[in-house]
Amino acid sequence: MHRLPPLSELRAFEAAARHLSFKKAGAELGVTPTAISHQIKLLEQYCGRSLFRRRPRPLALTEAGSRLFPVIRDGLDVFARTIAAIKRDRGRQAIRVTTTNAFASRWLVPRLPLWRKVRPDAPLEVIGTDSVLDLNAGDADIAIRYARTAPANGTVSELLEDTFWPICSPQLLSSGLTKPTDLRRHVLVHCYWPPSDFEAPTWERWLAAARNRWPDAPELKEMDHLSFREELHAIEAVIAGQGIGLFSNVLVAPELKAQTLVKAFDVSLPGYHYYLVHQPNHPREKVIKTFSTWMLSTV
């Protein structure tokens, strides 16, 4: 790629050539006539040709200056129009929000009509994934992180904290599930947790906590099991009455409110936190802050 002179020199030349006046060019660009003259001298040194005839007055373009002027003028116009179009398009571009599949499906998506009422001009693109997308790399504009502790990077606000309860259908509960020993006759529904998470809210940890209250609570090996890689599938299985799940009260809140799911026992495990995260000085920081404020207001 050919090396170009600094943009400040090209802007000074274009303004001076258009006005045929260093004074008017300086007033337009907010600098002194002397500064305009200096920038043009640098450009003339770069080109190896004089671009203005300074004597006798009035100021006039040389043959080289006349060749250069329309090219620079049209180029700067193209820059300005393109940048203006990009700025307009930025306002219509969707805000990319990344979060876990389960939180996107069960918490965020049902609330999206409320956001559209607040900002109908700011569409969202929801990226549901259990992978952690890189905000620094521009993979998303906002992240809703699910973690034990607040992320170290970015602007962070805590949104929610959840708790894990043994959850089942009302029909299963009324079929004879009154004490932990009754679990031996039922299926435990499991969700996948990474092996590296030693504090994950698993059935094994819940049963250990339950034995502190009910010493005769069964061991994990004494029961039947149904396991799912995807948390959403586990929730659907429990809604269908296929067993008892250990679920976040945030994710099954609608079913608990409607009593299509109920808490089987009053022993719970601590969960995680949901954090809103975005990069400081983001080009769309204003609308991102509006979205963050709206999210916090819905909790």
N, C-alpha and C positions, 0 to 999 in steps of 0.2 A: 504494500500500500504506500502511495506517495505521501511524503511528509508535508504537512500543511503549516502555515504560520499561525500564531495564536489568534483565537477568535476576537480578542479585544482589538487587534490591529485591523482585522477585516471589518468589524463594526464601525470603527473610527473612519476608515476609508469610505465605506458605503455612505455614511451620514454626511461626510464632507463632500463627496462627489455629488450627492443628491442636492445638497443646499448650495454647493460651490461657495462654502463659507466654513472656516474653522470655528468661528464664533458660534454660529447657529448649530453646528454639529456638536460642539461642546455643551451648549444649553440643552440639546435633546438628550444627550447621554449623561448629563449631570457631572461633567468635568470641565476643566478650563480649556480655552483654545490652545494654550501651550501644550497641554497633555495630548490633545488631538494631533497637533503638529509632531510631537514626539512619537506617537504610535505610527503615524504615516511614514516618518523617516525610517523607523524600524522595518516597516513593510517594504519600503523602497530598497533598503539594504538587502532584504531577503530576495526581492525580485531582481535586483541589480539594474533597475531602471527607475527613472523619475516618473512619478504618476501624476504630478501636478505641475503646471507652469505658474510659478508664483510672481513672476515679473514679466512684463508690466501687468499691473492690475487691470481688470478683475481676475480672481483666481479661475483657472481653467484646467481641464484635464489634458494631459499629453496623449499621444497616440496609444501608448501602453495603458494609461489610465482609462481611456475610452474603451479599450478591449476588455479590461478587467471589470469595470463597473457593472455592466448588465449581468455578468456571471455571478458576482458577489451578491448583487441586489436580489436576483431571482433565487439564489441559494438560500439566503437568509429568509426570504418569504416562504420557501418550502419548509425550512426548519420551523418557522413560527406556526404555519398552518398545521404541520404534523404534530407538534407539541400540543397545540390547542385541541386537536382532535383526540389525542391520547388522554388529556385531562378530562375531556367530556366523556370519553368512554369509561374512564376510571369510575366515574359516578354511577355508571350503569352496570359495572362489573359486580358479579356476585361476591359476597363475603364468604370465604372458605373457612368452614368450622369443622375441625376434626375432633372426634371423641370416640369412645368405645362403641361397638355395634349395639350392645345392650342398652347403654344410656341413650344413644341416638334414637333407637326404636321405641323405648318405653318411657322416656322422659322428655326429650327434646322435640321429636317430631309431633307429638300431640299438642305442643304449645306453639307451634309455628304460626297458626292463624292469628295468635295474639301479637306476634312480632310484625306480621304483615299489616295489622291495624296501626301499629306504632310507626313503622317505616315502610310503607308500600313501595317506596322508591329504592329500597335497599334489599335486593333479593339475597338469599343465602344458598350456598352449596354445602350440604352436609356430607362430610367424608367419614363414614362409619368404618372404623378399623381398630383392631386391637394392637396394631403396630404403632410405634411412637413416631409421628411425622416431625420433620425438622423445620421449625419456624424460621430459623436463621437462613435456611436454604430456600425459603419461599414456598415450601410444600403446602402451607396453609397460612391463613391470617390469624386465626384464633384457635387455641387448643383448650379442650376441657380435659385436663389430666386427672386420672384416677390413681392416687398414690397415698402412701402412709404420711409422707411429709411434703411440704411445699417445694415445688421445683426451684432450683437455684438460679435459673436464668430467666430473664424477661420480667414483665410487669405481671404480678400475681395477685389474684383475689380468691379467697375461699368461698366456694358456692354452697356446698353441702357436706355433711358427714353422715355415713350410713351405719346401720347395725344389722347383723345377720341373725335371723330367727328361723326356727323349724316351722315350715309352712306346708299346709295341705288343704284339700278341699273340705268344705263343711260336711259333706256326705261321708268322707273317710274318717273325719274326726268323730262323727256320731256312730260309726260302726264299731266302736270299742277301743278308741285310742284315748285313754284317760291317764295313763302313767307310763314312764319310760320303758318299763318291762314289756308293755304292749308293742313296742317297736319290733320285737322279734317276729311278729306276725305281718309286718309290712315291709315295703320296698323303700330303701333309702335312695333318693335321686341325687346324683353327684354332678357338680360342675368342675371343669378343669381349672386347676391352679398351677402355675409354674413350680417345679420342684424346688427352686431356689427361694421361694417365699415360705419361710418356716413359720410365719404367723398367719398363714392363709386361713380363712374361716371354713374349715373342712368338717365333715361329720366326725372324724376321729377326734379332733380337738373339742367339738361340742359334746361328744359322749364323755370325754374326760372331765369337762366342766360339769356335766350333769351328775356324774358319780360323786362329786363333792356334796351334792344335795340329796341324791338318791343313790346310796351305795350299791343297790341292786340293778342299776342301769346296765343294759347289756354291752357286750364288747362288739366291736365293728364286725368281727368275723362271724358273729351269730346271726347276721341278717342277710337278706337279699339286697342286691344293688342294681342300679341302672345309672349308667354314666353317660355324660354328654360333653363333647368338646365345646359346644356353643351354649352359653348361658341361656339364650333365648329359647332354645329347644328344651332345656331342662324345665324352664318355667311353664312352657306349653304342656309338657308331660304331666306336671303336677296339677295344672288347671283341669286336665282331662281325668284326674283321679288315679293316675298310675303310680303314685307314691308320695313320699314326703320329701320336700326339698329344703335346703338351707340357703335362704335367699336374702338379698339386701332389701330392707324395708323401703328404700327409695324406688327400686325397680318394680316392686309389686304393690306399691301404694294404691293405685286405682282399684286393684282387686281386693285389697284389705278394706278399703273404704266401702266398696260395694258388697263386701262379704261373700264374694265368690271364692276367696281364699281366706284362711284364718290361721292364726298362730296356734300351733299344736301345744307348745309348752312355753312357760315364761322364763326360760333361760336363753340368753343370747350371747353372741360373740361380737367383739368390736370389729368394725369394718375399716373403711378407708375414707379419704377426703376427695371431693371433687374440686379442682382448682381451675379457675379461668386464667389463661396465660396468653399474652401477646408480646411482641417485641416493642420496646420503647421507640418513639420517633418513627413509627410505621407511617408510610405515605397516606394511609386511610385511618389514621389514629382517631379522628373525630367520630366517625361512624362506628369504629370498633369500641370506643368508650360508651357510645350510646347503646350498643348491643350488650356490653358487659353490665351496664346499669340496669337494662331491661331484664337480663338473666337474673341478677340479684334480687330484683323486685318481685320475681315470680316465685321465689322460694317461700 
